[in-house]
């Protein structure tokens, strides 16, 4: 393309615009479709039903503040945490995350950290959804998200609300529901718990901070999850 009558500066602008048009056209023809690839999953759940489980320990980490942690521990006959709900047998299809069950009860006990022991750790607005968020890998592990979490946490002089979703995964071989910020397969969606409505906590935590939950729950039923 000849640019008669244009100054060198205007010729550069025209060439840049032409190049941009070519790039946009190529993206529109398909190269840019990778960012919008389908995340549809088909999740098969067998041996489902009502489940329950206890965890020996739970760790909450404030990733926004130098990885400050709080720990819930088993003391005598009182476990660090109990969870129960339902996983629904059958084939579940849809865009990830695909709901496959619920959490209808969830408690945390004997929790302590930098501010002292928790006075309350109360889960509200139950039930929560459990959804598959990856294909099942070669080790029989499938990423999960527990969404809709709404918790009220309080210790001496400090209280806040924790809302959002928690990342984890399920392992078929030992029927283990694991909550972890590092699931075995790259998740298709981001799970995140956010601190809100902070009062009297002296910045630990603060509004907008993000907490992760790490724990392991051996389920009472031999559920198998296969996602593709």
ZAMARGU-4260 file (C-alpha; in steps of 0.2 Angstrom, whole numbers, plus 5000, padded with zeros to 4 digits):
<rodrens>
0) 5000/5000/5000 | 5007/5017/4994 | 5005/5031/5006 | 5006/5046/4994 | 5004/5063/5002
5) 5006/5057/5020 | 5020/5063/5031 | 5032/5050/5039 | 5022/5051/5056 | 5005/5048/5047
10) 5012/5034/5037 | 5017/5025/5053 | 5000/5028/5061 | 4992/5020/5045 | 5003/5005/5045
15) 5000/5002/5064 | 4981/5003/5061 | 4983/4991/5046 | 4993/4979/5057 | 4980/4980/5071
20) 4966/4976/5059 | 4975/4961/5053 | 4978/4955/5071 | 4959/4957/5075 | 4954/4948/5060
25) 4965/4933/5063 | 4958/4932/5081 | 4940/4933/5075 | 4944/4919/5063 | 4948/4907/5077
30) 4965/4910/5086 | 4956/4919/5099 | 4943/4906/5103 | 4955/4897/5115 | 4950/4910/5128
35) 4932/4905/5126 | 4934/4886/5125 | 4919/4876/5131 | 4920/4871/5149 | 4906/4858/5148
40) 4908/4843/5159 | 4899/4827/5161 | 4900/4820/5179 | 4895/4803/5184 | 4892/4800/5202
45) 4889/4782/5208 | 4886/4775/5226 | 4880/4792/5231 | 4868/4797/5245 | 4869/4805/5262
50) 4886/4806/5269 | 4895/4812/5285 | 4913/4814/5290 | 4925/4821/5303 | 4942/4830/5301
55) 4956/4828/5313 | 4962/4845/5310 | 4958/4861/5300 | 4970/4875/5295 | 4964/4892/5290
60) 4976/4904/5281 | 4976/4922/5278 | 4985/4923/5262 | 4983/4942/5261 | 4994/4944/5277
65) 5010/4934/5276 | 5001/4917/5278 | 4995/4920/5296 | 4986/4904/5301 | 4973/4898/5313
70) 4971/4879/5317 | 4956/4869/5323 | 4961/4853/5332 | 4953/4837/5338 | 4951/4836/5357
75) 4945/4820/5365 | 4929/4815/5357 | 4926/4832/5349 | 4933/4832/5331 | 4941/4848/5323
80) 4926/4848/5311 | 4911/4838/5306 | 4902/4839/5289 | 4887/4831/5282 | 4876/4832/5266
85) 4871/4823/5250 | 4880/4817/5234 | 4867/4813/5221 | 4870/4798/5210 | 4868/4799/5192
90) 4875/4809/5177 | 4876/4828/5179 | 4880/4838/5163 | 4883/4857/5161 | 4896/4871/5161
95) 4909/4869/5175 | 4907/4869/5190 | 4893/4856/5189 | 4883/4854/5205 | 4883/4836/5211
100) 4878/4838/5229 | 4876/4848/5245 | 4883/4852/5262 | 4869/4853/5274 | 4879/4853/5290
105) 4896/4859/5294 | 4904/4864/5311 | 4922/4869/5317 | 4928/4866/5335 | 4943/4869/5346
110) 4950/4883/5335 | 4965/4894/5340 | 4977/4907/5332 | 4986/4923/5334 | 4971/4932/5342
115) 4967/4917/5354 | 4954/4904/5354 | 4938/4906/5343 | 4923/4910/5353 | 4912/4906/5338
120) 4914/4898/5321 | 4896/4897/5315 | 4891/4892/5297 | 4876/4901/5290 | 4864/4900/5275
125) 4866/4882/5273 | 4865/4871/5262 | 4880/4874/5251 | 4883/4867/5234 | 4896/4854/5230
130) 4902/4855/5212 | 4914/4847/5200 | 4927/4858/5192 | 4938/4848/5182 | 4940/4831/5173
135) 4945/4816/5184 | 4964/4813/5182 | 4973/4797/5181 | 4973/4795/5200 | 4955/4796/5201
140) 4954/4814/5208 | 4942/4827/5203 | 4943/4846/5208 | 4928/4852/5218 | 4921/4868/5224
145) 4910/4871/5239 | 4900/4887/5235 | 4889/4899/5245 | 4899/4898/5261 | 4894/4911/5274
150) 4903/4910/5291 | 4903/4921/5306 | 4919/4920/5316 | 4923/4928/5333 | 4936/4928/5346
155) 4940/4940/5360 | 4937/4958/5354 | 4937/4952/5335 | 4923/4947/5324 | 4921/4945/5305
160) 4911/4937/5291 | 4919/4925/5278 | 4910/4922/5262 | 4913/4914/5245 | 4919/4897/5240
165) 4932/4884/5245 | 4943/4874/5233 | 4946/4855/5235 | 4945/4838/5227 | 4938/4821/5229
170) 4949/4805/5228 | 4939/4789/5223 | 4952/4776/5230 | 4950/4782/5249 | 4933/4791/5247
175) 4942/4807/5254 | 4935/4825/5252 | 4950/4836/5254 | 4949/4855/5255 | 4965/4862/5248
180) 4970/4879/5239 | 4981/4868/5228 | 4970/4855/5219 | 4978/4841/5209 | 4971/4848/5192
185) 4971/4866/5186 | 4954/4872/5191 | 4942/4879/5178 | 4935/4892/5190 | 4943/4902/5204
190) 4936/4898/5222 | 4939/4911/5235 | 4934/4916/5253 | 4933/4934/5257 | 4934/4943/5274
195) 4920/4956/5277 | 4912/4966/5291 | 4927/4966/5302 | 4926/4973/5319 | 4939/4975/5332
200) 4952/4964/5324 | 4967/4976/5323 | 4970/4972/5305 | 4971/4954/5307 | 4961/4950/5297
205) 4955/4965/5287 | 4941/4968/5275 | 4945/4961/5258 | 4958/4948/5264 | 4956/4931/5258
210) 4957/4915/5268 | 4960/4897/5262 | 4954/4881/5271 | 4965/4865/5272 | 4957/4849/5279
215) 4953/4831/5274 | 4936/4822/5277 | 4935/4803/5274 | 4917/4801/5269 | 4905/4788/5276
220) 4900/4781/5259 | 4910/4774/5245 | 4906/4788/5232 | 4914/4787/5215 | 4915/4802/5204
225) 4920/4802/5186 | 4921/4818/5176 | 4925/4820/5158
</rodrens>
